[in-house]
Amino acid sequence: MNCVTCIKIGKKYPPIYVNNLYKAIRKQCDLDFICFTDDPSGIDPNIIVYDMQPLVKDSSRWKKEDPWYAQYVPHLADDPNMWMNSKMNLLGTFSWWPAWNKLELFAREELDKYEKKIFFDLDMVIQGDIKPILDFETNFALTPARWKSEEWANKKNKSYVEKNKMPKFTWTSTCIVWKDVKHIYEQYMSNWRRYARMYNGIDVYLHEKHLSEFQILPKIFYSYREGSEPEHYRDSEDKKAYCKYMPEYSVCNFHQKPDIHELDHENILYKIWNDTL
């Protein structure tokens, strides 16, 4: 038995993002759909919900008299921009933000009964067939980022590649498929503050610490802002956001502005997302 999961931490995304993802998944499969969240209000009652709290709001992790605690920690969920405020470095959590909670999924007991787990970020529009993802057999796989091809990324970051003797990463964690990778979470938790200082998010952490352990999912993803090839944005002359609907792909990533709900309501991607097409 397999399942589909997502995470909603803080107030960056309203519950409609969870509900619309659920509706899109339900059109293609009947797998259990599970949301881990710190606030279940407004989430469709047909969705399985489990509690998940942002790590930096857990007061047991440090003493409340630590510098900046009262000024920053209680307000993080209300203002996403504060997650990476430089003063959070005094708490040893600079560059910690809710995306790090994805690693917690790897060790959640609620998921142990499922053989394969499939995670989707909330800021995605499923516009086509995701069977290649649902059927993908792997112990651990991540999302290809076609908009920054491996050849382009390695050429652009030649000094990094030569110094570190590893390729520049050309994938993301916007969609994750896994079976048993609890050891990744355990390693992270053994020194999570250090990793939050060292790496600007989960993607860099996985690249540096677990590069040889994952596969890449089928290339059915593209970026709304950056297209599907480096020349669409990253290697373009004007660096103008691409912002185009690409029907040949199945999943559109909104990993940069605009957010999906900010699109013109006549935009085809908004209509697909809001189930009005």
N, C-alpha and C positions, 0 to 999 in steps of 0.2 A: 504494500500500500504506500502511495506517495502523497505528497501534499504541496500546496503553494502557500508561501508566507510573505508577509510584508511587515514593515515597522513604521509606526507613527509616534515620534517623540517630540515633545514641545509643540509650539503653535505655528510653526512655519507652514504646515499644510493642514487645511481644514479637513473634516471627516469625509467630505465629498471625494477626496482623492482616494481614500480607502474604498469607498463604496463603488466608485466608477471602475477601479481596478478589479474589484470583485465581479462586477457585472461583465467586464470584458473577458475575464478568465472563465466565468460560468458559461459563456457562449461556446467555449471550446472544450471544456472538460468538466467532470463532476468531482474532481479531487477536493478534499477538505481544504478550505481557504482559512488561513489563520493570520490574525493581526496581533502583533505584540505592541502594546502602547502604554503610555502613562496616563491616558485620558480616553476612556471608551465612549464618552458621550457623542451621540450623533452617528455612531457606526451601525450599519445595517445589522439587525438582530440575527440574520442568517449567517453572519461571519463569526467564527470561533475567535474569542478574544482572550488573551492572557496579559497579565501585568508585566511591564518592563519599564524600569526607571533609568534615566540618564545617570551614568556612573558619577559624574561630578556633582550631582545633587545629593548623593548619599553621604550624609554627615558623618557616618562611621568611618569614612575613608581618611579623614583628617580632623584635627581639632578646630572647633569653631572660632577659637581666638586667633587662628592663623591670619596673616595679613590679607585684606581684601575680601575675606569670606562674606561678611555681612553686606558688602557693597555689590558683589557680583553674583555669588552662587544662587541666592534665592530668586534672582530675576532672570536666569538663563532661559527658562522655558518661554518667557514672555518676549524676549528680544533675541532672535537667532544671531544677530550681529555680535552679540557679546560672547558667543562661544569661543571666538578666537581673539578676544581682546588681549593685547600684549601683557596686561597686568595679571592675567590668569597664569602667567608663567611663574608668578610668585607662589602659586598653589601647586606648581608642578604639573599643570594641566594645559598649558598653552598648546594649541592646535588640536585639543580634544573637542570633538563635536559629535552630534548624535549618530553620524555614520559609523563611528566606532562600535556602536551597539550591534551592528551586524555580526561582529565576531561572537557576541554572546549567544546568538542563534545556534552556533556550532555545538554548544554544550547544554542547551535547554532540554530538560527531561521530558517536557511535553512533546517533543519531536522524536523521542527515541523509538516510538512504535512505528514510525514511517521509515521505509527503506531509503527512499530518495526524497530530498527536500529541494524545492525550487523557490528561490527568492526573487522578487521584483521590487525595485525602487518605486516609490509613489509617483515620481515625476516622469512617467512613461505613458505613451499612448500605444496601445496594442491595436494595430490597424490591419493585421493580416494573420496568416496561419502561424501559430506558435508550436505546432506539432514537432518541428525539429528540436525545440527546446524540451518539450514534455517527454520526448522519446530518447533524448540524448543519454547514453550510458557512460557514466564516469563516476569516479569517487569524489572529484572536485573539479569544477570548471567555472570560468569567468567569461565576461563579455568582451568580444573583439571591438576595438575602437577603430573602425575603418577610416575615420576622419583624420587619424594620424598614423599612417601606415608604418610598418616596421622599417621598411627601407628609408622612408623619409625621416622618421624619428631617430634612427641610428646615425644617419648622415648629419642631421641637425645637431645632434648631441655627441659628436665624435669623441671629444675629450672625455666625457663621462663614460662612454663605452670602453675606451682604452684604459682609463684609470681603474674602473671597477671590474673590468673583464666580464661584463654582463650587458645584454641589450637594454636599451631604453624601453620602458614598458609601453605597450600599445594596446591596452585592454583596460576595462573598468570593472567595478563590482556592482554595476547597476542591475545585473541579473547574475545570480549565483546558483549553481546546481551542486549538491554535495550529498554524500552518504555518511561518512564518518571521518570528521576532521577535528575532533574535540581537542587534540593536542595543540592545534593552532590557538584556540582560546586559552588553554592552560598556559602556554608560553607567554601570551600577551598579558595575562593577569599576573604572572610572576613579577612583572616590572612595568605595569601599564603606564605609570606616570612618565617614566623614562622614554617609552615608545611614543607617548603623546607629545613629548618635547622634540624627539628626534625626527618623527615622520609627520608630514602634513596630511594625515588621513590614512585610511585603511588600505587604499590602493598602493601607496608607496611602501607601507609596512609589509604587505604580502609580497610585493616585488622583491624587497630586500631580504626577507626572511624565508619565503616559501616558494621561490621562483620555479623550482624543479618539481613542485607537487601538483600543479594544476594544468588542466587542458583548456583549450579555447572553444567556446560554443560556436555553432554555425553562424555564418556572417549574414544575419537577417536584421541587424540593428543599424540605425543611422542616427545622426544628431540633427535636431532641428536647427540649431545655431550654426553648426559646422559642416553639415552635409555628410557625405560618405567617402570623400577623398581629400587629401591635404590641400589640393588646389582650390577646393570649394571655400576654404577659409584660411587655414593655417599657413598655406604656401601661396595665398593670393596676394596680389599687389596692393590692394586697398584695405585688406583685413576687414572687409564688410561682412557682417553676419549673413549667412546663407539663407536661413529661414524659409525653407521650401519643403513642401510635402513631396515625399518620394514614394510613390505607390508600389515600387518593385521590392520594397522591404516590408517586414512584418511589425517591427517595433521602432518607435521614434523616441529618442532620449531628449528630455528637456533638462539637461544638466547645467544650463546657464539661463540667464534671462532671455526671453520672457518666461514666466511660469505659464502653465497650461491655461489656467483660469483667466490670465491676462490677455489671451488671444482675442481677436475680433470674433464675435459669436457666429459670424458667417464663415469663418475659416474652417476648412474641411476637417482639420485635425481637432479643432474644438468640438465640432459636431460629432465626430467619431467618439471622442472622449466622453462627451456628455450624452451619448446614445440618442442623438436627435437626427442622425443622418438616415 
